């Protein structure tokens, strides 16, 4: 494990042909008036859009898809959806699961990967899909920094991807834990996770 914070930046050089923008859960149910509202998702949206526009064909959006209802969930997820029943598919407006409008317009050529857990690696074939496309680097944006982004980043590290977290294109409902996660990436995962700003990513991804 690493020790000691490192500065933001693409320490391992420019982004190559194997880079892909993995945008995590920028969906209406987090941007809109729901119990899962993420207040500053709208604030980071312009930076996310800029990265999408750089190469939409090299963008993949994940979407968190809730359970149909609590009875359809298992383990601790059952209690989770008992608490958040208003966000289950039985009660939620289907439009709320969709990507925020400016981002959804990029599909296609951008792709979408649906998941039912925080991390996209647990079910489905995401890793295999990325390997088939020759992806070796993930540029990560989206929300929430301390929930689904965290699960995405740690799973990518375990699978050996180069991971670039774009810190000004992330959002959370909690400033405190957002800041804690950014510190975690720089102080404990500095050899495997790079933290960069949108402008630097755009300057070094042609």
Backbone as CSV, one residue per row, in Angstrom:
resi,resn,N_x,N_y,N_z,CA_x,CA_y,CA_z,C_x,C_y,C_z
1,UNK,0.834,-1.195,0.000,0.000,0.000,0.000,0.874,1.253,0.000
2,UNK,0.348,2.312,-0.590,1.078,3.572,-0.626,0.918,4.319,0.684
3,UNK,1.813,5.242,0.931,1.711,6.104,2.094,2.153,7.504,1.729
4,UNK,1.435,8.521,2.195,1.779,9.894,1.902,1.042,10.400,0.684
5,UNK,0.460,11.604,0.774,-0.315,12.146,-0.338,0.557,12.503,-1.528
6,UNK,-0.005,12.440,-2.711,0.660,12.876,-3.930,-0.190,13.966,-4.571
7,UNK,0.406,14.719,-5.464,-0.309,15.805,-6.106,-1.199,15.267,-7.220
8,UNK,-2.232,16.059,-7.566,-3.050,15.714,-8.713,-2.186,15.780,-9.974
9,UNK,-2.565,14.982,-10.962,-1.881,15.049,-12.243,-1.737,13.684,-12.877
10,UNK,-1.530,13.697,-14.188,-1.320,12.457,-14.943,0.151,12.077,-14.818
11,UNK,0.490,11.465,-13.705,1.876,11.172,-13.387,2.484,10.124,-14.304
12,UNK,1.643,9.315,-14.927,2.147,8.243,-15.769,2.015,8.564,-17.256
13,UNK,1.879,9.839,-17.563,1.913,10.264,-18.957,0.549,10.469,-19.580
14,UNK,0.522,10.893,-20.850,-0.735,11.155,-21.562,-1.598,9.902,-21.670
15,UNK,-2.853,10.122,-21.994,-3.799,9.016,-22.170,-3.670,8.464,-23.579
16,UNK,-3.519,7.160,-23.681,-3.293,6.529,-24.971,-4.566,6.056,-25.644
17,UNK,-4.388,5.273,-26.688,-5.511,4.758,-27.471,-6.381,3.798,-26.667
18,UNK,-5.852,3.259,-25.565,-6.621,2.329,-24.745,-7.461,2.984,-23.673
19,UNK,-7.535,4.312,-23.684,-8.303,5.019,-22.655,-9.788,5.047,-22.996
20,UNK,-10.603,4.948,-21.971,-12.059,5.037,-22.109,-12.609,5.854,-20.946
21,UNK,-13.558,6.706,-21.232,-14.235,7.514,-20.208,-15.363,6.682,-19.615
22,UNK,-15.256,6.357,-18.338,-16.285,5.601,-17.630,-17.026,6.575,-16.724
23,UNK,-18.222,6.931,-17.123,-19.023,7.927,-16.416,-20.053,7.208,-15.550
24,UNK,-19.987,7.448,-14.245,-20.738,6.659,-13.271,-22.045,7.364,-12.881
25,UNK,-23.166,6.769,-13.248,-24.486,7.038,-12.658,-24.921,8.508,-12.675
26,UNK,-24.695,9.190,-13.780,-25.178,10.571,-13.925,-26.634,10.505,-14.410
27,UNK,-27.531,10.181,-13.495,-28.919,9.869,-13.815,-29.880,10.870,-13.197
28,UNK,-31.082,10.915,-13.782,-32.096,11.862,-13.323,-32.476,11.656,-11.860
29,UNK,-32.442,10.415,-11.378,-32.892,10.176,-10.005,-31.915,10.732,-8.974
30,UNK,-30.677,11.000,-9.387,-29.725,11.641,-8.490,-29.681,13.148,-8.698
31,UNK,-30.028,13.581,-9.893,-30.032,15.015,-10.183,-31.349,15.675,-9.799
32,UNK,-32.441,14.905,-9.772,-33.771,15.455,-9.558,-34.206,15.464,-8.106
33,UNK,-35.471,15.751,-7.922,-36.042,15.900,-6.576,-36.468,14.536,-6.041
34,UNK,-35.490,13.784,-5.545,-35.745,12.482,-4.941,-34.968,12.411,-3.625
35,UNK,-35.190,11.338,-2.888,-34.454,11.145,-1.635,-32.970,10.894,-1.884
36,UNK,-32.607,10.581,-3.117,-31.204,10.355,-3.464,-30.586,11.559,-4.162
37,UNK,-31.191,12.702,-4.051,-30.704,13.900,-4.736,-29.257,14.206,-4.337
38,UNK,-28.439,14.452,-5.339,-27.041,14.826,-5.136,-26.903,16.294,-5.512
39,UNK,-26.829,17.191,-4.538,-27.018,18.622,-4.793,-26.099,19.225,-5.848
40,UNK,-24.840,18.799,-5.882,-23.960,19.454,-6.851,-23.630,18.619,-8.078
41,UNK,-24.530,17.688,-8.402,-24.371,16.962,-9.669,-24.441,17.924,-10.855
42,UNK,-25.358,18.881,-10.778,-25.485,19.855,-11.865,-24.223,20.700,-12.012
43,UNK,-23.515,20.902,-10.916,-22.319,21.740,-10.949,-21.177,21.067,-11.704
44,UNK,-21.065,19.739,-11.610,-19.977,19.045,-12.305,-20.385,18.602,-13.704
45,UNK,-21.672,18.700,-14.015,-22.150,18.239,-15.321,-21.393,18.871,-16.485
46,UNK,-21.112,20.174,-16.493,-20.380,20.735,-17.641,-19.016,20.090,-17.869
47,UNK,-18.308,19.745,-16.798,-17.012,19.082,-16.978,-17.182,17.673,-17.521
48,UNK,-18.191,16.964,-17.019,-18.470,15.630,-17.556,-18.801,15.727,-19.045
49,UNK,-19.633,16.683,-19.415,-20.002,16.868,-20.819,-18.787,17.134,-21.684
50,UNK,-17.869,17.937,-21.210,-16.674,18.253,-21.994,-15.861,16.998,-22.290
51,UNK,-15.759,16.126,-21.313,-15.004,14.895,-21.530,-15.755,13.965,-22.475
52,UNK,-17.078,13.903,-22.331,-17.879,13.092,-23.255,-17.700,13.590,-24.685
53,UNK,-17.766,14.905,-24.868,-17.674,15.462,-26.221,-16.318,15.223,-26.866
54,UNK,-15.281,15.082,-26.053,-13.955,14.841,-26.623,-13.956,13.572,-27.473
55,UNK,-14.614,12.514,-26.992,-14.690,11.278,-27.775,-15.863,10.440,-27.289
56,UNK,-17.081,10.740,-27.743,-18.248,9.990,-27.261,-18.170,8.497,-27.538
57,UNK,-17.502,8.111,-28.609,-17.386,6.685,-28.913,-16.497,5.963,-27.906
58,UNK,-15.699,6.718,-27.167,-14.855,6.138,-26.122,-15.413,6.481,-24.742
59,UNK,-16.737,6.564,-24.653,-17.428,6.831,-23.391,-18.391,5.699,-23.101
60,UNK,-18.421,5.262,-21.859,-19.400,4.282,-21.402,-20.042,4.816,-20.125
61,UNK,-21.364,4.905,-20.135,-22.122,5.354,-18.976,-22.626,4.147,-18.196
62,UNK,-22.416,4.138,-16.886,-23.106,3.152,-16.062,-24.390,3.775,-15.522
63,UNK,-25.384,2.929,-15.321,-26.644,3.352,-14.701,-26.959,2.404,-13.554
64,UNK,-27.265,2.986,-12.404,-27.701,2.190,-11.261,-29.206,1.945,-11.405
65,UNK,-29.589,0.678,-11.506,-30.995,0.310,-11.689,-31.502,-0.308,-10.390
66,UNK,-32.433,0.354,-9.691,-32.923,-0.174,-8.413,-33.706,-1.478,-8.593
67,UNK,-33.927,-2.146,-7.483,-34.745,-3.360,-7.495,-36.200,-3.018,-7.811
68,UNK,-36.931,-4.007,-8.303,-38.359,-3.816,-8.576,-39.089,-3.426,-7.293
69,UNK,-38.762,-4.096,-6.199,-39.318,-3.800,-4.878,-38.437,-4.503,-3.852
70,UNK,-38.709,-4.294,-2.580,-37.868,-4.880,-1.545,-37.888,-6.403,-1.591
71,UNK,-39.031,-6.991,-1.936,-39.129,-8.445,-1.979,-38.271,-9.051,-3.080
72,UNK,-37.960,-8.254,-4.088,-37.141,-8.741,-5.195,-35.648,-8.670,-4.871
73,UNK,-35.301,-8.039,-3.747,-33.902,-7.902,-3.351,-33.532,-9.005,-2.374
74,UNK,-32.232,-9.194,-2.181,-31.771,-10.230,-1.266,-30.783,-9.654,-0.269
75,UNK,-30.613,-10.367,0.836,-29.649,-9.958,1.837,-29.943,-8.569,2.385
76,UNK,-28.883,-7.801,2.607,-29.062,-6.456,3.164,-29.725,-5.498,2.184
77,UNK,-29.736,-5.863,0.903,-30.428,-5.018,-0.070,-31.935,-4.990,0.195
78,UNK,-32.464,-6.034,0.794,-33.896,-6.036,1.096,-34.235,-4.898,2.072
79,UNK,-33.478,-4.803,3.158,-33.699,-3.721,4.095,-33.432,-2.358,3.486
80,UNK,-32.447,-2.316,2.611,-32.121,-1.072,1.905,-33.330,-0.554,1.138
81,UNK,-33.978,-1.452,0.387,-35.127,-1.029,-0.421,-36.419,-0.926,0.387
82,UNK,-36.449,-1.524,1.543,-37.569,-1.230,2.437,-37.496,0.230,2.893
83,UNK,-36.277,0.679,3.180,-36.097,2.079,3.574,-36.343,3.014,2.393
84,UNK,-35.797,2.674,1.222,-35.883,3.539,0.054,-36.930,3.024,-0.936
85,UNK,-38.070,2.620,-0.445,-39.078,2.007,-1.330,-39.540,2.964,-2.422
86,UNK,-39.503,4.257,-2.147,-39.935,5.228,-3.158,-39.006,5.255,-4.367
87,UNK,-37.816,4.668,-4.214,-36.851,4.631,-5.317,-36.810,3.277,-6.005
88,UNK,-37.722,2.373,-5.652,-37.799,1.096,-6.362,-38.528,1.285,-7.687
89,UNK,-38.335,0.353,-8.593,-38.935,0.492,-9.932,-40.452,0.481,-9.885
90,UNK,-41.032,-0.173,-8.879,-42.487,-0.190,-8.765,-43.056,1.200,-8.482
91,UNK,-42.272,2.059,-7.860,-42.782,3.365,-7.459,-42.123,4.535,-8.189
92,UNK,-40.989,4.300,-8.786,-40.213,5.371,-9.403,-40.640,5.610,-10.851
93,UNK,-40.735,6.876,-11.244,-40.966,7.232,-12.649,-39.819,6.644,-13.476
94,UNK,-40.106,5.843,-14.500,-39.026,5.223,-15.284,-38.030,6.226,-15.849
95,UNK,-38.470,7.438,-16.113,-37.567,8.451,-16.669,-36.452,8.805,-15.705
96,UNK,-36.666,8.549,-14.419,-35.659,8.905,-13.435,-34.426,8.015,-13.508
97,UNK,-34.567,6.832,-14.083,-33.428,5.925,-14.227,-32.532,6.339,-15.397
98,UNK,-33.077,7.149,-16.303,-32.339,7.530,-17.512,-31.198,8.492,-17.183
99,UNK,-30.245,8.577,-18.113,-29.163,9.534,-17.991,-29.703,10.959,-18.075
100,UNK,-29.011,11.867,-17.445,-29.372,13.276,-17.580,-29.367,13.640,-19.061
101,UNK,-30.306,14.478,-19.450,-30.593,14.731,-20.866,-29.365,15.072,-21.711
102,UNK,-28.478,15.969,-21.304,-27.355,16.278,-22.192,-26.458,15.080,-22.441
103,UNK,-26.369,14.184,-21.468,-25.491,13.030,-21.612,-26.148,11.933,-22.441
104,UNK,-27.426,11.723,-22.214,-28.131,10.696,-22.972,-28.085,10.922,-24.468
105,UNK,-27.938,12.178,-24.873,-27.875,12.497,-26.306,-26.611,11.957,-26.959
106,UNK,-25.624,11.574,-26.168,-24.371,11.039,-26.722,-24.462,9.556,-27.045
107,UNK,-25.592,8.919,-26.691,-25.792,7.474,-26.907,-26.708,7.256,-28.105
108,UNK,-26.297,6.511,-29.131,-24.913,6.198,-29.453,-24.198,7.438,-30.010
109,UNK,-22.897,7.383,-30.192,-21.988,6.233,-30.153,-21.557,5.814,-28.749
110,UNK,-21.789,6.655,-27.739,-21.478,6.221,-26.376,-22.335,5.011,-26.013
111,UNK,-21.867,4.217,-25.071,-22.568,3.004,-24.667,-23.069,3.143,-23.229
112,UNK,-23.978,2.242,-22.855,-24.567,2.230,-21.518,-24.409,0.834,-20.927
113,UNK,-24.069,0.788,-19.630,-23.976,-0.476,-18.913,-24.815,-0.364,-17.651
114,UNK,-25.843,-1.197,-17.530,-26.716,-1.177,-16.358,-26.203,-2.115,-15.278
115,UNK,-26.388,-1.691,-14.013,-25.931,-2.484,-12.883,-26.945,-2.353,-11.756
116,UNK,-26.923,-3.304,-10.847,-27.852,-3.281,-9.716,-27.124,-3.162,-8.381
117,UNK,-25.810,-2.992,-8.443,-24.984,-2.825,-7.244,-24.130,-1.581,-7.418
118,UNK,-23.452,-1.186,-6.354,-22.621,0.008,-6.435,-21.525,-0.143,-7.496
119,UNK,-20.831,-1.258,-7.464,-19.744,-1.502,-8.417,-20.296,-2.166,-9.676
120,UNK,-19.773,-1.803,-10.845,-20.257,-2.408,-12.090,-19.608,-3.739,-12.415
121,UNK,-18.724,-4.207,-11.557,-17.950,-5.408,-11.851,-18.589,-6.688,-11.314
122,UNK,-19.634,-6.560,-10.497,-20.165,-7.703,-9.767,-20.978,-8.631,-10.661
123,UNK,-21.818,-8.062,-11.492,-22.657,-8.852,-12.393,-22.463,-8.346,-13.823
124,UNK,-22.632,-9.231,-14.773,-22.497,-8.825,-16.161,-21.082,-8.996,-16.671
125,UNK,-20.835,-8.434,-17.845,-19.590,-8.710,-18.559,-18.790,-7.446,-18.838
126,UNK,-18.838,-6.471,-17.928,-18.166,-5.209,-18.201,-16.685,-5.398,-18.478
127,UNK,-15.997,-6.136,-17.633,-14.562,-6.325,-17.825,-14.278,-6.955,-19.185
128,UNK,-15.034,-7.967,-19.548,-14.823,-8.628,-20.839,-15.093,-7.665,-21.995
129,UNK,-16.126,-6.848,-21.877,-16.437,-5.870,-22.926,-15.299,-4.876,-23.107
130,UNK,-14.738,-4.421,-21.995,-13.645,-3.460,-22.086,-12.403,-4.110,-22.681
131,UNK,-12.103,-5.326,-22.270,-10.913,-6.013,-22.795,-11.044,-6.222,-24.305
132,UNK,-12.245,-6.564,-24.754,-12.436,-6.760,-26.201,-12.180,-5.482,-26.982
133,UNK,-12.415,-4.356,-26.368,-12.189,-3.065,-27.027,-10.761,-2.562,-26.855
134,UNK,-9.939,-3.334,-26.182,-8.561,-2.925,-25.990,-8.378,-1.848,-24.939
135,UNK,-9.327,-1.731,-24.026,-9.255,-0.703,-22.986,-8.268,-1.127,-21.905
136,UNK,-7.355,-0.229,-21.579,-6.432,-0.481,-20.472,-6.413,0.663,-19.461
137,UNK,-7.134,1.742,-19.764,-7.154,2.932,-18.913,-8.583,3.428,-18.766
138,UNK,-8.992,3.744,-17.551,-10.331,4.258,-17.295,-10.240,5.659,-16.716
139,UNK,-10.901,6.589,-17.400,-11.030,7.969,-16.934,-12.396,8.058,-16.257
140,UNK,-12.421,8.206,-14.942,-13.654,8.032,-14.167,-14.221,9.388,-13.751
141,UNK,-15.519,9.573,-14.050,-16.270,10.748,-13.619,-17.605,10.270,-13.037
142,UNK,-18.388,11.211,-12.490,-19.755,10.873,-12.085,-19.965,10.908,-10.590
143,UNK,-20.912,10.101,-10.121,-21.290,10.140,-8.715,-21.738,8.759,-8.221
144,UNK,-21.810,8.590,-6.926,-21.260,9.498,-5.965,-19.832,9.090,-5.652
145,UNK,-19.005,10.077,-5.354,-17.591,9.854,-5.098,-17.352,8.757,-4.076
146,UNK,-18.180,8.738,-3.038,-17.968,7.863,-1.891,-18.835,6.609,-1.910
147,UNK,-19.543,6.375,-3.020,-20.399,5.181,-3.111,-20.082,4.449,-4.418
148,UNK,-20.792,4.742,-5.482,-20.620,3.992,-6.724,-19.288,4.285,-7.412
149,UNK,-18.804,5.513,-7.314,-17.485,5.799,-7.884,-16.414,5.018,-7.130
150,UNK,-16.535,4.961,-5.817,-15.575,4.197,-5.016,-15.561,2.729,-5.429
151,UNK,-16.749,2.127,-5.553,-16.820,0.732,-5.976,-16.247,0.522,-7.357
152,UNK,-16.480,1.476,-8.252,-15.952,1.394,-9.616,-14.438,1.461,-9.626
153,UNK,-13.891,2.407,-8.878,-12.443,2.620,-8.865,-11.716,1.427,-8.263
154,UNK,-12.164,0.939,-7.116,-11.451,-0.162,-6.471,-11.523,-1.437,-7.308
155,UNK,-12.666,-1.679,-7.949,-12.770,-2.844,-8.825,-11.848,-2.737,-10.022
156,UNK,-11.702,-1.525,-10.559,-10.806,-1.313,-11.697,-9.350,-1.522,-11.281
157,UNK,-8.999,-1.050,-10.091,-7.644,-1.262,-9.582,-7.363,-2.757,-9.455
158,UNK,-8.294,-3.494,-8.894,-8.106,-4.935,-8.727,-7.894,-5.638,-10.059
159,UNK,-8.492,-5.100,-11.113,-8.396,-5.729,-12.429,-7.232,-5.189,-13.253
160,UNK,-6.442,-4.310,-12.668,-5.205,-3.877,-13.316,-5.339,-2.734,-14.290
161,UNK,-6.461,-2.054,-14.321,-6.593,-0.903,-15.203,-5.812,0.284,-14.651
162,UNK,-5.289,1.089,-15.548,-4.847,2.418,-15.140,-6.103,3.221,-14.851
163,UNK,-6.147,3.882,-13.706,-7.350,4.595,-13.286,-7.022,6.070,-13.077
164,UNK,-7.758,6.922,-13.789,-7.631,8.367,-13.639,-8.967,8.895,-13.127
165,UNK,-8.990,9.417,-11.921,-10.198,9.972,-11.320,-10.187,11.482,-11.552
166,UNK,-11.219,11.967,-12.216,-11.286,13.388,-12.556,-12.004,14.113,-11.416
167,UNK,-11.240,14.727,-10.530,-11.792,15.171,-9.258,-12.785,16.324,-9.383
168,UNK,-12.674,17.141,-10.442,-13.652,18.213,-10.617,-14.808,17.792,-11.518
169,UNK,-14.920,16.491,-11.775,-16.058,15.934,-12.511,-16.698,14.813,-11.701
170,UNK,-16.547,14.888,-10.365,-17.169,13.962,-9.427,-18.122,14.727,-8.532
171,UNK,-19.108,14.027,-7.981,-20.038,14.676,-7.060,-20.493,13.684,-6.000
172,UNK,-20.946,14.254,-4.889,-21.457,13.465,-3.778,-22.490,14.289,-3.035
173,UNK,-23.329,13.623,-2.271,-24.262,14.328,-1.396,-23.567,14.836,-0.143
174,UNK,-22.319,14.435,0.059,-21.579,14.802,1.261,-20.232,15.395,0.883
175,UNK,-20.025,16.669,1.186,-18.721,17.280,0.941,-17.623,16.591,1.744
176,UNK,-17.941,16.243,2.981,-16.939,15.668,3.873,-16.403,14.350,3.349
177,UNK,-17.292,13.441,2.944,-16.811,12.140,2.486,-16.267,12.213,1.056
178,UNK,-16.746,13.160,0.262,-16.112,13.396,-1.047,-14.649,13.748,-0.851
179,UNK,-14.390,14.726,0.021,-13.008,15.142,0.276,-12.184,13.991,0.841
180,UNK,-12.807,13.179,1.698,-12.094,12.048,2.281,-11.703,11.039,1.204
181,UNK,-12.578,10.813,0.231,-12.257,9.860,-0.825,-11.139,10.372,-1.716
182,UNK,-11.153,11.644,-2.045,-10.074,12.203,-2.861,-8.750,12.069,-2.119
183,UNK,-8.765,12.336,-0.809,-7.556,12.153,-0.005,-7.133,10.688,0.013
184,UNK,-8.104,9.792,0.119,-7.797,8.357,0.101,-7.087,7.965,-1.187
185,UNK,-7.609,8.423,-2.323,-7.000,8.069,-3.604,-5.562,8.564,-3.694
186,UNK,-5.314,9.777,-3.210,-3.978,10.341,-3.352,-3.006,9.835,-2.296
187,UNK,-3.507,9.494,-1.105,-2.599,9.123,-0.024,-2.395,7.624,0.134
188,UNK,-3.336,6.811,-0.371,-3.242,5.360,-0.183,-3.155,4.578,-1.489
189,UNK,-3.569,5.180,-2.585,-3.565,4.465,-3.864,-2.776,5.220,-4.927
190,UNK,-1.806,6.006,-4.494,-1.084,6.871,-5.419,-0.364,6.144,-6.533
191,UNK,-0.014,4.885,-6.336,0.656,4.136,-7.388,-0.329,3.604,-8.425
192,UNK,-1.581,3.473,-8.057,-2.564,2.859,-8.959,-3.719,3.770,-9.339
193,UNK,-3.872,4.888,-8.666,-4.939,5.827,-8.987,-4.329,7.207,-9.162
194,UNK,-4.569,7.804,-10.319,-4.179,9.190,-10.567,-5.403,10.077,-10.415
195,UNK,-5.226,11.227,-9.802,-6.303,12.207,-9.707,-5.911,13.407,-10.551
196,UNK,-6.826,13.844,-11.401,-6.522,14.933,-12.326,-7.732,15.840,-12.455
197,UNK,-7.519,16.997,-13.044,-8.590,17.936,-13.341,-9.028,17.777,-14.793
198,UNK,-10.235,18.198,-15.071,-10.798,18.065,-16.420,-9.878,18.647,-17.477
199,UNK,-9.357,19.839,-17.222,-8.527,20.514,-18.225,-7.300,19.701,-18.577
200,UNK,-6.689,19.087,-17.567,-5.518,18.273,-17.835,-5.862,17.018,-18.630
201,UNK,-6.981,16.394,-18.293,-7.409,15.227,-19.063,-7.619,15.598,-20.530
202,UNK,-8.291,16.704,-20.778,-8.555,17.115,-22.155,-7.260,17.479,-22.891
203,UNK,-6.325,18.092,-22.169,-5.059,18.481,-22.796,-4.194,17.287,-23.159
204,UNK,-4.410,16.163,-22.475,-3.540,15.004,-22.688,-4.290,13.786,-23.229
205,UNK,-5.463,14.031,-23.821,-6.216,12.930,-24.463,-6.667,13.425,-25.824
206,UNK,-5.878,13.120,-26.815,-6.144,13.598,-28.168,-6.854,12.534,-28.988
